[in-house]
Amino acid sequence: MHVDMATQTEKVAKKVGKAIAQERLARELTQERLAEMLGVEQETISRFERGLTLPPLPRLIQLADIFGLPLDALLRGTTNRAADEAADIAGMLTKLGDADRDFVRRWVTEMCERLSKKR
């Protein structure tokens, strides 16, 4: 059973590491910058992202706060759930100015209305 637990921990570490890397890249942060924000060495971020070290809970909470995500988003990693897609879109929208965000919101609203009528 000890081997199974170790294997499970490795899988979780890799999944969380991948999520951290994706979120960091989506926000155009370097490992060095994220390390500064957390008060850790760049190598720590590298080890997290490669799945070599599972971040402790307080560090996961810090990461979720920095990324503006609920903690479970980092823990579950990437899925194709609508909530994940919405979070991805929200992340993209934060990079736009007010007028562009408004344009995209109106366009998405109109497309959703049109597509829902086709059903």
C-alpha positions in Angstrom: 0.0 0.0 0.0 2.9 2.4 0.7 4.0 2.1 -3.0 0.5 2.9 -4.2 0.4 6.0 -2.0 3.7 7.1 -3.3 2.6 6.6 -6.9 -0.6 8.5 -6.2 1.3 11.4 -4.6 3.6 11.5 -7.7 0.6 11.7 -10.0 -1.0 14.5 -7.9 2.3 16.4 -7.9 2.6 16.2 -11.7 -1.0 17.2 -12.2 -0.7 20.2 -9.8 2.7 21.1 -11.3 1.2 21.2 -14.8 -1.6 23.4 -13.6 0.8 25.8 -11.9 2.9 26.0 -15.1 -0.2 26.6 -17.2 -1.5 29.3 -14.9 1.9 31.0 -14.7 2.3 31.0 -18.5 -1.3 32.2 -19.0 -0.4 35.3 -16.9 2.9 35.8 -18.7 4.9 35.3 -15.5 8.4 33.9 -15.4 9.4 31.3 -12.9 11.7 33.9 -11.4 8.8 36.5 -11.0 6.5 33.9 -9.5 9.2 32.9 -7.1 9.6 36.5 -6.0 5.9 36.9 -5.4 5.9 33.8 -3.2 9.2 34.6 -1.5 10.9 31.4 -2.6 13.8 30.4 -4.9 13.2 30.0 -8.7 14.3 26.3 -8.3 11.3 25.8 -6.0 8.9 26.8 -8.7 10.7 24.6 -11.2 10.4 21.6 -8.9 6.7 22.3 -8.3 6.1 22.6 -12.1 8.0 19.4 -12.9 6.0 17.6 -10.3 9.1 16.7 -8.2 7.7 18.5 -5.2 4.1 18.8 -4.1 3.6 22.3 -2.8 2.4 22.4 0.9 -1.2 23.6 1.4 -0.3 27.1 2.5 1.8 27.5 -0.6 -1.0 26.2 -2.8 -3.3 28.8 -1.2 -0.8 31.5 -2.0 -0.6 30.3 -5.6 -4.3 30.2 -6.0 -4.5 33.8 -4.7 -1.8 35.0 -7.0 -3.6 33.4 -10.0 -7.0 34.6 -8.8 -8.4 31.0 -8.8 -10.2 28.9 -6.4 -7.9 26.4 -4.7 -9.6 23.4 -6.2 -8.7 24.7 -9.7 -5.0 24.0 -9.0 -5.7 20.7 -7.3 -7.9 19.3 -10.1 -5.7 20.5 -12.9 -7.0 21.0 -16.3 -10.3 19.4 -17.5 -12.7 20.2 -20.2 -15.4 21.3 -17.7 -17.3 24.4 -18.5 -16.0 26.1 -15.3 -12.4 25.5 -16.5 -13.2 26.9 -19.9 -14.8 29.9 -18.2 -11.8 30.4 -16.1 -9.5 30.3 -19.1 -11.6 32.9 -20.9 -11.7 35.1 -17.8 -7.9 34.9 -17.7 -7.7 36.1 -21.3 -10.2 38.9 -20.7 -8.1 40.3 -17.9 -5.5 41.1 -20.5 -7.9 43.4 -22.4 -8.9 47.0 -21.9 -12.4 47.9 -20.8 -13.7 48.6 -24.3 -12.3 45.3 -25.7 -13.7 43.3 -22.8 -17.1 44.9 -23.3 -17.0 44.1 -27.1 -16.1 40.4 -26.4 -18.8 40.1 -23.7 -21.4 41.4 -26.1 -20.2 39.2 -28.9 -20.2 36.1 -26.7 -23.7 36.9 -25.4 -25.0 37.3 -29.0 -23.3 34.1 -30.2 -24.7 32.1 -27.2 -28.2 33.4 -27.9 -28.0 32.5 -31.6 -26.6 29.1 -31.0 -29.1 28.2 -28.2 -32.0 29.0 -30.7 -30.6 26.5 -33.2 -31.3 23.6 -30.8 
